[in-house]
Amino acid sequence: MSEAAASYNIHEAKTQLSRIVERVERGEEVIISRAGTPVARVVPLTGTIRRRSRGALRNRLHLTEDWDSPSVNDAIADDFGAGS
């Protein structure tokens, strides 16, 4: 049977974030609750994150002449429901 996850309320989580992250880095799971109700589970990331160096998209990303035009910006805003 596995051990129960550590649990913190919102206030404790804010004041002890560094300790919580240390526990998670050691492989523990932490539950964060609001008014006694669990609302979030903090778990270790699986796998590694491969960060690319600056310029990794050089010569791979091509922008059109109108990439930042008002019409393109309006179309993107419409796609996200933020259009005027």
C-alpha positions as CSV (number, residue, x, y, z in Angstrom):
1,M,0.0,0.0,0.0
2,S,1.4,3.4,-1.0
3,E,1.9,6.2,1.5
4,A,-0.6,9.1,1.3
5,A,0.5,12.2,-0.5
6,A,1.5,15.3,1.6
7,S,-1.3,17.9,1.7
8,Y,-1.1,21.6,2.1
9,N,-3.8,24.3,2.1
10,I,-3.4,27.3,-0.3
11,H,-1.8,29.6,2.4
12,E,0.7,26.9,3.4
13,A,1.5,26.2,-0.3
14,K,2.2,29.8,-0.9
15,T,4.5,30.2,2.1
16,Q,6.3,26.8,1.6
17,L,6.6,26.6,-2.1
18,S,10.3,25.9,-2.1
19,R,9.9,23.0,0.3
20,I,7.0,21.6,-1.7
21,V,9.1,21.8,-4.9
22,E,12.0,20.0,-3.1
23,R,9.6,17.2,-2.0
24,V,8.3,16.8,-5.6
25,E,11.9,16.8,-6.9
26,R,12.5,13.8,-4.6
27,G,9.6,12.0,-6.3
28,E,6.8,12.8,-3.8
29,E,3.3,13.8,-4.8
30,V,1.8,16.9,-3.0
31,I,-1.9,17.8,-2.9
32,I,-3.1,21.4,-2.5
33,S,-6.5,22.1,-1.0
34,R,-8.8,25.1,-0.8
35,A,-11.2,25.1,2.2
36,G,-10.5,21.4,2.8
37,T,-11.2,20.3,-0.8
38,P,-8.3,19.1,-2.9
39,V,-7.9,21.2,-6.0
40,A,-4.4,20.5,-7.3
41,R,-1.9,17.7,-7.4
42,V,1.8,18.5,-7.8
43,V,3.8,15.7,-9.3
44,P,7.3,15.3,-10.6
45,L,7.7,15.8,-14.3
46,T,8.5,12.6,-16.2
47,G,11.3,12.5,-18.7
48,T,13.7,15.3,-19.4
49,I,13.1,18.6,-21.0
50,R,15.4,19.2,-24.0
51,R,16.0,22.9,-24.3
52,R,17.2,24.2,-27.5
53,S,19.7,27.0,-27.8
54,R,18.8,30.5,-29.0
55,G,18.4,30.6,-32.8
56,A,17.3,27.0,-33.0
57,L,14.6,28.0,-35.5
58,R,16.9,30.1,-37.7
59,N,16.2,29.3,-41.3
60,R,13.3,27.0,-40.3
61,L,10.7,29.7,-39.5
62,H,9.6,31.9,-42.4
63,L,7.4,35.0,-41.8
64,T,5.3,36.5,-44.5
65,E,5.5,40.2,-45.2
66,D,2.2,40.8,-43.5
67,W,2.8,38.7,-40.4
68,D,2.1,41.6,-38.0
69,S,-0.4,43.5,-40.0
70,P,-3.6,44.8,-38.5
71,S,-5.7,42.4,-40.6
72,V,-3.7,39.4,-39.5
73,N,-3.8,40.5,-35.8
74,D,-7.6,41.0,-36.1
75,A,-8.1,37.5,-37.6
76,I,-6.1,36.0,-34.8
77,A,-8.1,37.9,-32.2
78,D,-11.3,36.7,-33.8
79,D,-10.0,33.1,-33.7
80,F,-9.7,33.5,-29.9
81,G,-12.9,35.3,-29.4
82,A,-11.2,38.6,-28.6
83,G,-12.1,40.5,-31.8
84,S,-13.8,43.8,-31.7
